[in-house]
Amino acid sequence: ASDKLCSEVVCVSKRDIKAGEKVEGIGGSDIRGYLYRYEDAAAKNAIPLGIASGGKALRDIGIGEIMTEANFAPDESTFVYRLRKMQDKLLAGMQ
């Protein structure tokens, strides 16, 4: 068992997404996941795939581009988003 995250599945666009567009969830035509080392994903401020559903592009995002805090805003009202933030806070306190 580990008390820290080792990997992250980050959100990557499957198509060009225009600023203001909302994205579908996993399995849809908008996004896919790529596996990164957790440290690399964190350094890029990458959006985890699991919290991307229903989020909105803050600026135009090109096909194959990683979604980051600078270009994408997850839907903060979802239960999954709140759970992820709780997890991040808990793990940050354990390091």
C-alpha positions in Angstrom: 0.0 0.0 0.0 1.1 3.6 -0.7 0.2 6.7 1.2 0.7 8.9 -1.9 -0.4 9.0 -5.5 1.9 7.3 -8.0 0.0 7.8 -11.3 -2.7 10.0 -12.7 -5.0 9.5 -15.7 -5.1 13.0 -17.2 -7.8 14.4 -19.5 -6.8 14.9 -23.1 -9.1 16.2 -25.9 -10.2 13.9 -28.6 -11.2 16.8 -30.8 -10.9 20.6 -31.0 -12.9 22.1 -28.2 -14.0 25.7 -28.3 -13.8 28.1 -25.3 -17.1 27.8 -23.3 -18.0 24.3 -24.5 -19.0 21.7 -22.0 -17.5 18.2 -22.4 -19.1 14.8 -22.2 -17.8 12.2 -19.8 -15.7 9.2 -20.2 -16.6 7.2 -23.3 -18.0 10.2 -25.2 -16.5 12.0 -28.2 -14.7 14.8 -26.3 -12.1 13.4 -24.0 -9.9 10.4 -23.3 -7.3 9.6 -20.6 -3.6 9.3 -20.7 -1.6 7.8 -17.9 1.1 10.0 -16.4 3.4 9.8 -13.4 1.6 11.7 -10.6 4.5 14.2 -10.3 4.4 14.9 -14.0 0.7 15.4 -14.1 0.8 17.7 -11.0 3.6 19.8 -12.6 1.4 20.4 -15.6 -1.7 21.1 -13.4 -3.4 18.4 -15.5 -7.1 17.7 -14.9 -7.8 14.2 -13.8 -10.0 12.3 -16.2 -12.4 11.3 -13.5 -13.5 14.9 -12.7 -13.7 16.2 -16.2 -17.3 15.2 -17.1 -19.5 18.2 -17.5 -16.6 20.7 -17.2 -16.1 23.6 -19.5 -13.2 24.8 -21.7 -11.8 28.1 -20.5 -10.1 28.7 -23.9 -9.9 26.8 -27.2 -8.3 23.4 -26.6 -6.7 21.6 -29.6 -7.1 17.9 -30.4 -4.6 15.9 -28.3 -4.0 18.7 -25.9 -3.9 18.0 -22.2 -6.6 19.7 -20.2 -5.1 21.8 -17.4 -6.3 24.3 -14.8 -5.4 27.0 -17.3 -7.6 25.8 -20.1 -10.4 23.8 -18.4 -12.7 24.1 -15.4 -14.3 20.9 -14.0 -17.8 21.1 -12.7 -17.2 21.7 -9.1 -20.7 20.9 -8.1 -20.3 17.1 -8.7 -19.9 14.6 -6.0 -16.9 13.1 -7.7 -15.1 16.5 -7.8 -15.8 17.0 -4.1 -14.5 13.5 -3.3 -11.3 14.1 -5.3 -10.6 17.4 -3.5 -11.1 15.7 -0.1 -8.7 12.9 -1.2 -6.1 15.5 -2.4 -6.3 17.4 0.9 -6.0 14.1 2.9 -3.0 12.9 1.0 -1.3 16.4 1.1 -1.5 16.2 4.9 0.2 12.7 5.0 3.4 13.8 3.2 
